[in-house]
Each structure stands twice: as structure tokens, then as C-alpha cells.
Amino acid sequence: MADPAARGQARQSARPARSARPDHPAGGTEVLAVRGVLPPHRYPQHEITDAFAGVIARGGGLDERVLRRFHRNAGVEHRSLALPLEEYAGLGGFTRANDLFIEHAVELGSRAVLDALKAADLTPSDVDLIICATVTGLAVPTLDARIASNIGLRPDVKRVPLVGLGCVAGAAGLARLHDYLRGDPGGVAVLVTVELCSLTVQRDDVSMPNLVASGLFGDGAAAVVARAGGDPGRGGPAAAEVLATRSRLYPDSERTMGFDVTSGGLRIVLDAQVPAVVGRYIRDDVDAFLADHGLARADVEWWVCHPGGPKVIEALQAALEVPREAVRLTWESLARIGNLSSASVLHVLEDTLRDRPPRPGSYGMVLAMGPGFCSELVLVRAADAGEAAA
């Protein structure tokens, strides 16, 4: 039987060539604002290492030297946590951790949405759709319903919870937001991602994935406010426009990344082969996606990549054949706040639009990977001069 990846590549190569410089039609999704938020408890990496070593050691069998080496090599200098550091030792089982997840995730997600709406010159009553992504806790009703009630979204707001996408969900949520708005002229939509990774650290798990995760992942949330293209009547000026998206699910890779749901909580699954998977697929995926829109990698002037970890970022640099400077904000985000799972790529997007505003009209790419194993590619374009948000 033919390899599914090969079949997909064959289908892509069979598509007709398009013009070198496509004129993207009106109807792209206009990104009005992106805002990331962090919980108040911020610590340097060495303090988190000391505290988590004590938490994980309670299960017995911990080689603390290995844990400390992983934490030193994570590329992380500071992280913000949902709880004061001293409270993690007394968390107990999954029930207590998940109750805390719901409490703090609703507060953090609500703050992110309100900050983004304010920046977009909109109010909660303007929102037609809310998409909410998380992987680090379980909630029924889902977080989007709780956030809607907390901040006063309309009773008829449409809700789309995205659960289980993990690190890819920031880019995937942006893509699904684009899908919705293409069919809703005049619509306004919000994407909110909330991850409290610290609450998933397992005290009885001395496996390499748990030790790596305990040094890499932080807590945080982010929100994006967008409207259907061509309707400038609602909200302020756009900062960027989503033009197209592509999802990619890789064969035989289900155990590459994710969580096992156990009686003690969410136990991390993290294969050391993630950078190799990135190296194997990403270049061809990006090239095929861009070619379908009459573009090449050389046409992409700014890259917004998920900070999965040092080896993953290095694999992305090699696959995309770009220098470290092209993904500098990704490296800086990892050092400053750690890997926030789904929220991370949106923090990098905010940093890009705020700190290194792209050339008006230039093309960019938002890129993330996550459980599945999968990737999501989002082709974006910076707002033209005179249209960008202040």
C-alpha cells in the first residue's frame, strides 16, 4: 500500500501551477488585535527547578542530576505559574489540580479576551463566535462557556471548544477562526487559548518526558480578535490578514506527543523524535502550501513559529533554511516565558506585530505543531500602510 504522505505529495504535485504573484481576493480574515497574558507568579528557572525537584522526588527513583540538566538545557530563563511555587508540593491528585485549572483558566482566559477586545476597539457584545483551545485540563461546561458568562458575551454567541490539540492549537485555532469568518460577512470572532501546564507535572513520574516537560512548559493565555475581511465598520484598523491555511496530519505518529489520561492526572507523552519529524516533513509542506498560492519561501518576510524547545526551533531553522535572526522572537519567547503550549505561538505573533512590525503588505507564516502528530500553516499578510493598528 502506498505511503499516505506520498499520496498527498502526489496530489499536490498534480495541482495546476498558479500565477507567481496571486491577487488574493477580498474576504481574508482581518486580525484586529492579539494579546497574551500571564499569571502573576513569575520565577527564574533555577527556583522552579529546585521546587519541582522536590515535588517529583516524592515518587522515588529521581536522578536529580538528570532533571537539573534538562532544565538547564531547556532554553528557558523565567516562567510564570498559576500558583505560588510553594503550593505545588501539596496539590495531591487529579481532582484538586483540575479544580484549580478551571478556576485559574477562566480568570486568565477572560483577561486575555477583554484585553484583546479593548485593543480592537470592541466590546464583549460585538463577539459573534468564541473559539477556545486548551489541553491542560478538563471542563464541562467548557472554558468558552464559562468565559462567556464571566465577561458578558451575548447569549446567542456561537462557541467552538478545541480540546486536545495541544501546541498546535494556537495556529489551528487561528485557521478555524478564518474558516468561520469566510462564511460570515460582517462577523467578529475571538480565539482564546489557555494552558496551565504546571498543573500537569506528575509527582510519581520520573520518566524523561516528565522531567523535560517540568523544565520547558509554563502557564499563560492569549486571545485574537478578528473580523471578516471587507467590513471595516466594526472595530479598529487591522494589523494583519489571514489569507490561507493548511492542516497536515502525519502517518504513524500518534505517540509522538500528547497526554495519557491516568488516575493521577495528565501524564505527558513526548517522543525524542519530534525534531526529526520536523526535519522530515516541514520544508516540503511549507513549499507545497506556498506554491499553491504562487509563492515560495523567499517571499515570506516574517516567521511566527511555536517555541517547542531548542531542538525543535533548530530543526525548524534548518528545515526552512532561515537564520536564527528570522526566528529570534521565538527564541526570546522561549527564554522569557517558556513553552505555553497552544498560547505560545500567539504570544510570538503579538511580539512580532508589536516589537518588529512587518513591512506593510509583506507575507508572513504562522507555524505550529502538536499532538496527532500534526502541523498547521497559516499564510498571513501585514496590513498595508495606513491600515495597520496603532
Disulfide bonds with the S-S distance in Angstrom:
none
